[in-house]
Amino acid sequence: MPDLNLWDFAVRCYAQPGVESACLELQSQGADVCVLLCAAWLEARGVACNEERRHALQEIAAPWQRDVVEPLRALRQAWRPPAQSDEALRELRETLKTMELQAERHLLARLQTTSNDWVESCEPNLWLSALAPTNHCRAGLETLRSAAYRIQRELDDF
């Protein structure tokens, strides 16, 4: 079965109709979108989900999100209004956006490295439900899940 690395999968998944807005909605509710994209990738590939694996992903993601991604995002968002009238600040804000994306790419690489050797399972693998915040947006999760399975079917048919 052909596979995409997690970064390429995330880029393809995020580009699917409705996924970007679903991810932003989930993020606004406290979800870590990188973890959810990894969860969608694992779920679509049939990788077995258990508490130890969920914990491993969260242990990798939480400090990186807190110490790297979130400060970049907060500064970028804070600069949005003043950057509309300041060209230099607009350029710096774009640099921050690039750095934020690179930080997310590094996080996805770390998540993939952790999960590379995890085996597939015949059991239902509800990674997204297991890793979403408790106040999650069901519609957003289903949008992400559908996109992930669609990409995996395309790969399987390749």
C-alpha atoms as a printed R data frame, in Angstrom:
    type eleno elety resid chain resno       x      y      z
1   ATOM     1    CA   MET     A     1   0.000  0.000  0.000
2   ATOM     2    CA   PRO     A     2   1.559  3.344 -0.981
3   ATOM     3    CA   ASP     A     3   1.998  5.864  1.793
4   ATOM     4    CA   LEU     A     4   2.519  9.579  2.130
5   ATOM     5    CA   ASN     A     5   4.749 10.928  4.830
6   ATOM     6    CA   LEU     A     6   2.824 12.847  7.463
7   ATOM     7    CA   TRP     A     7   3.789 16.290  6.129
8   ATOM     8    CA   ASP     A     8   2.664 15.518  2.571
9   ATOM     9    CA   PHE     A     9  -0.508 13.923  3.901
10  ATOM    10    CA   ALA     A    10  -1.226 16.985  6.073
11  ATOM    11    CA   VAL     A    11  -0.720 19.364  3.142
12  ATOM    12    CA   ARG     A    12  -3.048 17.313  0.915
13  ATOM    13    CA   CYS     A    13  -5.613 16.881  3.660
14  ATOM    14    CA   TYR     A    14  -5.611 20.586  4.598
15  ATOM    15    CA   ALA     A    15  -6.230 21.469  0.944
16  ATOM    16    CA   GLN     A    16  -9.408 19.336  0.805
17  ATOM    17    CA   PRO     A    17 -12.723 21.238  0.779
18  ATOM    18    CA   GLY     A    18 -13.785 22.307  4.257
19  ATOM    19    CA   VAL     A    19 -10.722 20.984  6.081
20  ATOM    20    CA   GLU     A    20  -8.996 24.331  6.647
21  ATOM    21    CA   SER     A    21 -12.089 25.870  8.248
22  ATOM    22    CA   ALA     A    22 -12.727 22.679 10.250
23  ATOM    23    CA   CYS     A    23  -9.149 22.728 11.555
24  ATOM    24    CA   LEU     A    24  -9.355 26.411 12.477
25  ATOM    25    CA   GLU     A    25 -12.626 25.760 14.323
26  ATOM    26    CA   LEU     A    26 -11.100 22.807 16.169
27  ATOM    27    CA   GLN     A    27  -8.029 24.901 16.993
28  ATOM    28    CA   SER     A    28 -10.243 27.661 18.408
29  ATOM    29    CA   GLN     A    29 -11.707 25.010 20.742
30  ATOM    30    CA   GLY     A    30  -8.264 24.050 22.040
31  ATOM    31    CA   ALA     A    31  -7.346 21.246 19.658
32  ATOM    32    CA   ASP     A    32  -3.783 20.781 18.460
33  ATOM    33    CA   VAL     A    33  -4.266 20.643 14.688
34  ATOM    34    CA   CYS     A    34  -0.914 18.922 14.121
35  ATOM    35    CA   VAL     A    35  -1.927 16.142 16.514
36  ATOM    36    CA   LEU     A    36  -5.329 15.863 14.824
37  ATOM    37    CA   LEU     A    37  -3.723 15.685 11.366
38  ATOM    38    CA   CYS     A    38  -1.436 12.948 12.680
39  ATOM    39    CA   ALA     A    39  -4.475 11.212 14.189
40  ATOM    40    CA   ALA     A    40  -6.297 11.383 10.857
41  ATOM    41    CA   TRP     A    41  -3.201  9.987  9.095
42  ATOM    42    CA   LEU     A    42  -2.908  7.102 11.564
43  ATOM    43    CA   GLU     A    43  -6.637  6.386 11.538
44  ATOM    44    CA   ALA     A    44  -6.889  6.346  7.735
45  ATOM    45    CA   ARG     A    45  -3.914  3.978  7.563
46  ATOM    46    CA   GLY     A    46  -5.533  1.618 10.075
47  ATOM    47    CA   VAL     A    47  -2.859  2.010 12.746
48  ATOM    48    CA   ALA     A    48  -3.937  0.626 16.102
49  ATOM    49    CA   CYS     A    49  -4.875  3.277 18.667
50  ATOM    50    CA   ASN     A    50  -4.232  2.827 22.382
51  ATOM    51    CA   GLU     A    51  -3.659  4.967 25.470
52  ATOM    52    CA   GLU     A    52   0.134  4.574 25.407
53  ATOM    53    CA   ARG     A    53   0.348  5.761 21.798
54  ATOM    54    CA   ARG     A    54  -2.033  8.670 22.361
55  ATOM    55    CA   HIS     A    55   0.032  9.713 25.352
56  ATOM    56    CA   ALA     A    56   3.265  9.466 23.327
57  ATOM    57    CA   LEU     A    57   1.899 11.823 20.665
58  ATOM    58    CA   GLN     A    58   0.655 14.299 23.249
59  ATOM    59    CA   GLU     A    59   3.968 14.227 25.137
60  ATOM    60    CA   ILE     A    60   5.819 15.171 21.961
61  ATOM    61    CA   ALA     A    61   3.350 17.772 20.770
62  ATOM    62    CA   ALA     A    62   2.462 19.677 23.943
63  ATOM    63    CA   PRO     A    63   5.845 21.257 24.739
64  ATOM    64    CA   TRP     A    64   6.560 22.057 21.077
65  ATOM    65    CA   GLN     A    65   3.160 23.686 20.663
66  ATOM    66    CA   ARG     A    66   3.494 25.610 23.930
67  ATOM    67    CA   ASP     A    67   7.109 26.756 23.513
68  ATOM    68    CA   VAL     A    68   7.440 27.153 19.744
69  ATOM    69    CA   VAL     A    69   4.249 27.193 17.667
70  ATOM    70    CA   GLU     A    70   1.904 29.108 19.965
71  ATOM    71    CA   PRO     A    71   4.272 32.053 20.640
72  ATOM    72    CA   LEU     A    72   4.855 32.457 16.892
73  ATOM    73    CA   ARG     A    73   1.114 32.269 16.212
74  ATOM    74    CA   ALA     A    74   0.251 34.725 19.001
75  ATOM    75    CA   LEU     A    75   2.723 37.309 17.738
76  ATOM    76    CA   ARG     A    76   1.593 36.860 14.133
77  ATOM    77    CA   GLN     A    77  -2.035 37.326 15.145
78  ATOM    78    CA   ALA     A    78  -1.214 40.347 17.317
79  ATOM    79    CA   TRP     A    79   0.530 41.979 14.352
80  ATOM    80    CA   ARG     A    80  -2.427 41.490 11.993
81  ATOM    81    CA   PRO     A    81  -4.120 44.888 12.576
82  ATOM    82    CA   PRO     A    82  -0.986 47.080 12.605
83  ATOM    83    CA   ALA     A    83   0.509 45.194  9.624
84  ATOM    84    CA   GLN     A    84  -2.365 46.371  7.442
85  ATOM    85    CA   SER     A    85  -0.908 49.872  7.434
86  ATOM    86    CA   ASP     A    86   2.811 49.144  7.912
87  ATOM    87    CA   GLU     A    87   4.659 47.471  5.037
88  ATOM    88    CA   ALA     A    88   7.730 46.555  7.124
89  ATOM    89    CA   LEU     A    89   5.539 44.933  9.761
90  ATOM    90    CA   ARG     A    90   3.568 43.136  7.038
91  ATOM    91    CA   GLU     A    91   6.825 41.599  5.744
92  ATOM    92    CA   LEU     A    92   7.878 40.590  9.251
93  ATOM    93    CA   ARG     A    93   4.439 39.073  9.821
94  ATOM    94    CA   GLU     A    94   4.833 36.982  6.657
95  ATOM    95    CA   THR     A    95   8.204 35.808  7.981
96  ATOM    96    CA   LEU     A    96   6.488 34.789 11.218
97  ATOM    97    CA   LYS     A    97   3.863 32.897  9.224
98  ATOM    98    CA   THR     A    98   6.641 30.997  7.425
99  ATOM    99    CA   MET     A    99   8.356 30.240 10.732
100 ATOM   100    CA   GLU     A   100   5.086 29.009 12.233
101 ATOM   101    CA   LEU     A   101   4.561 26.671  9.277
102 ATOM   102    CA   GLN     A   102   8.155 25.396  9.573
103 ATOM   103    CA   ALA     A   103   7.609 24.773 13.293
104 ATOM   104    CA   GLU     A   104   4.469 22.779 12.492
105 ATOM   105    CA   ARG     A   105   6.389 20.826  9.857
106 ATOM   106    CA   HIS     A   106   9.051 19.937 12.430
107 ATOM   107    CA   LEU     A   107   6.346 18.843 14.863
108 ATOM   108    CA   LEU     A   108   4.713 16.633 12.232
109 ATOM   109    CA   ALA     A   109   8.127 15.070 11.514
110 ATOM   110    CA   ARG     A   110   8.553 14.322 15.226
111 ATOM   111    CA   LEU     A   111   5.081 12.799 15.403
112 ATOM   112    CA   GLN     A   112   5.809 10.649 12.350
113 ATOM   113    CA   THR     A   113   9.131  9.471 13.771
114 ATOM   114    CA   THR     A   114   7.368  8.415 16.957
115 ATOM   115    CA   SER     A   115   4.605  6.544 15.134
116 ATOM   116    CA   ASN     A   116   6.537  5.046 12.201
117 ATOM   117    CA   ASP     A   117   6.784  1.554 13.670
118 ATOM   118    CA   TRP     A   118   3.228  1.315 14.965
119 ATOM   119    CA   VAL     A   119   1.389 -1.559 13.328
120 ATOM   120    CA   GLU     A   120  -1.953 -1.646 11.589
121 ATOM   121    CA   SER     A   121  -4.963 -3.232 13.240
122 ATOM   122    CA   CYS     A   122  -8.231 -4.829 12.214
123 ATOM   123    CA   GLU     A   123  -9.986 -3.014 15.078
124 ATOM   124    CA   PRO     A   124 -11.724  0.332 14.587
125 ATOM   125    CA   ASN     A   125  -9.124  3.035 15.161
126 ATOM   126    CA   LEU     A   126 -10.786  6.185 16.385
127 ATOM   127    CA   TRP     A   127  -7.682  8.327 16.706
128 ATOM   128    CA   LEU     A   128  -9.500 11.589 15.998
129 ATOM   129    CA   SER     A   129 -12.139 11.030 18.651
130 ATOM   130    CA   ALA     A   130  -9.486  9.968 21.148
131 ATOM   131    CA   LEU     A   131  -7.257 13.018 20.615
132 ATOM   132    CA   ALA     A   132  -9.843 15.763 20.123
133 ATOM   133    CA   PRO     A   133 -10.624 18.049 23.045
134 ATOM   134    CA   THR     A   134 -13.727 17.080 24.995
135 ATOM   135    CA   ASN     A   135 -15.657 20.063 23.646
136 ATOM   136    CA   HIS     A   136 -14.737 19.123 20.095
137 ATOM   137    CA   CYS     A   137 -16.673 20.030 17.010
138 ATOM   138    CA   ARG     A   138 -18.088 16.766 15.640
139 ATOM   139    CA   ALA     A   139 -18.657 18.235 12.189
140 ATOM   140    CA   GLY     A   140 -15.047 19.412 12.029
141 ATOM   141    CA   LEU     A   141 -13.748 15.998 13.040
142 ATOM   142    CA   GLU     A   142 -15.912 14.296 10.423
143 ATOM   143    CA   THR     A   143 -14.695 16.714  7.742
144 ATOM   144    CA   LEU     A   144 -11.101 15.899  8.656
145 ATOM   145    CA   ARG     A   145 -11.808 12.159  8.873
146 ATOM   146    CA   SER     A   146 -13.536 12.101  5.458
147 ATOM   147    CA   ALA     A   147 -10.658 13.956  3.812
148 ATOM   148    CA   ALA     A   148  -8.113 11.599  5.373
149 ATOM   149    CA   TYR     A   149  -9.934  8.476  4.222
150 ATOM   150    CA   ARG     A   150 -10.419  9.941  0.736
151 ATOM   151    CA   ILE     A   151  -6.665 10.562  0.415
152 ATOM   152    CA   GLN     A   152  -5.864  7.068  1.695
153 ATOM   153    CA   ARG     A   153  -8.327  5.485 -0.779
154 ATOM   154    CA   GLU     A   154  -6.639  7.393 -3.612
155 ATOM   155    CA   LEU     A   155  -3.281  6.013 -2.479
156 ATOM   156    CA   ASP     A   156  -4.664  2.490 -2.151
157 ATOM   157    CA   ASP     A   157  -6.095  2.691 -5.677
158 ATOM   158    CA   PHE     A   158  -2.814  3.985 -7.095
